[in-house]
Amino acid sequence: MKTEAKDKAAYLKLIKWTEAGQVNLEFKNGKDVVRLQFSLMSAENAKKYGKQKGYHFTAADEFDEETKKKYPQFVQNTLSWTDNQYQFLTFRRIRKIH
């Protein structure tokens, strides 16, 4: 399906499924990356985390030095929230400007 949004083309795809384990959408502009993630939590995790209130933000600079060196791909700004058994996350990895 194609539509126009402010003189720019926008493409949409309808996906029907009965159960989604996890869905990831990633948008890139050069080295900048924004990722949206939706996942269905297990029954055990839903009991533990499904009642969290509000949003939880972790800044990339809050990661410890060891994690930054070992797993640089995970060092990113993260915003998460839950709704019953569903977990929503957004990630933004920003290129370093020298």
Summary of the structure (lengths in Angstrom):
residues: 98
radius of gyration: 16.7
end to end distance: 41.0
largest distance: 46.8
contacts: 189
relative contact order: 0.21
helix: 19%
strand: 44%
